[in-house]
Amino acid sequence: MSFRGFSRPNATSGMGVADHSKDTFLELKRKKAYRYVIFKIDEKKKEVLVEKTGGPAESYDDFTAALPENDCRYAVYDFDFVTSENCQKSKIFFIAWSPSSSRIRAKMLYATSKDRLRRELDGIHYEIQATDPTEMDLEVLRDRAH
């Protein structure tokens, strides 16, 4: 159900997902308008919003630097690579960033809302849950994509 531009949350699904969040993801997926999108939960509005986008030329290092060190976020990253057959491919990763140093309340809020957001973003190839940067290193993405 949609009301005033966003999906309403219910007790079992966590936060609602803003239409702008879904539209931004579609621009990444279909138009390659972004390399990555970082989402955050707005507790007052009770919905998932776009916090930051990275242009197509931005690197994976730019993406990881944009994630907060001590707070949870969701992100999608469009990973381009070349296969062993020399074909250019692209895979979209959903990353649930929940650093060990973040507040317990934030970890719980993001954990309970993840599935709802994940269902709304159709076209994700792989999911990674990371509590520190090594769990989402570029090599991890390469290994999963091949």
N, C-alpha and C positions, 0 to 999 in steps of 0.2 A: 504494500500500500504506500502511496506517495502523498505527501502533504506539504504544501509550501516549499517544494524544491528539494526535499530530502526524505529518505526512507525512515520511517519511525522505528525506533528500537523496541524490542520486547525483552522480557526477563530472560529468555533462553538464548538470545542471539547477540547480546552485548550491544554495542553502539550502532547507530544508524550510519549509513554511508552517504555523504553528500553527493548530489548529482555531478558537481564539478569534479569530484574525485574520480568518478567513473569515466567522465568525459576526458579528463587528462590522461587516464590510463589508455583509453581508446586511441588518443592522439599518439601516444608512445607506440602502441601496438600496430596501428594501421598506417600512420603517416611518418613514423620514425621522427616525430617532432622533438622527442627528448631521448636522452641516453638513460636517464633515471628519474623516478618520482619518489619523494619521501613524504610519507603520510604521518600525521599525528592525531591523537584523540583530543578533541575539545570537550572537556568534561561539562562545561556550562551548557553547550549546545547539544551534548550527548550524540556527537557524530564524529566520523573520521573525515579529516580535512587534508588538503594538499598543503604541506609545509614548504617544500622546495622542489624545483625541477632543475635538471641539468641538461644543457643543450647537447645536440648530437656529437659535438666535437670534444665533450668533456671525457676525462679518463676515469678508470676505476678508482684511482687514487683520489680524484676530485670527489667522487661519490662517497668513499669511506670517510674522507675528511669532513663531509657535510653532516655525517651522523653524530648526534650528541654523545659525549663520552660517558655521561652518567644518567641518561634517560632513555626510555624505550621508544621505538619507532617501528613503523612498517615501511618497506620500500619495495619497489620493483626496479629491476635493472635489466636493460636490453643488452645481452652479451653477444657480440659478433665474434666469429671464429672461422677458421678454414679447416675443413675436414682432411683426413689423410688422402682422399681422392681429389684434393685441391678445389673443393666446392666451398663457396662463401655461404655460411649459415648464420642464423640468429636464434637465440633461445631467450625467453623471458623468465627471469628468476624472481620469485617472491621471497623477500628476506624479512624475518621477524627478528628485529634487533632488540635484545633484552640484556643489557650489560649487567654483570654481577653487582656492580656498584649502584644500580638504580634502586629506587624505593620499592618496597614490597608491594605497596598499593598499586604503583604503576605497572609492575610485572603482572599482577593479578588482572588488572583492567585490560591490558593488552592481550593477555592469554585468553581471556573470556570473549574478546571481541574479534580475534583473528579469523575464526572460521567464517563469520558473517562477511567480512571484507573479502576474504579469499573467494567465497562463492560469487560475489558481485563482480570480481575481476576475471572475466572469462578469457582464457587464452594463456594462462600461466603454464609454463612447462615444468619447472622445478621449484621446490620450496626448501629454504634453508632457515634453520633456527640457530641464531648465534648469540652467545653470551660474552664473547670476546673476539677481537678482530681476526685471530687465527682461524676461527671456525667459518669465516666467510672470505678467506684469502682468495685472490684471483686464481690460484692453483685449484682450489676447491671447486670453483665454477667451471674451470677447464675440465677437470675430472668428471664432473656430473654431466656436462654438455656432450662429451664424446661417447 
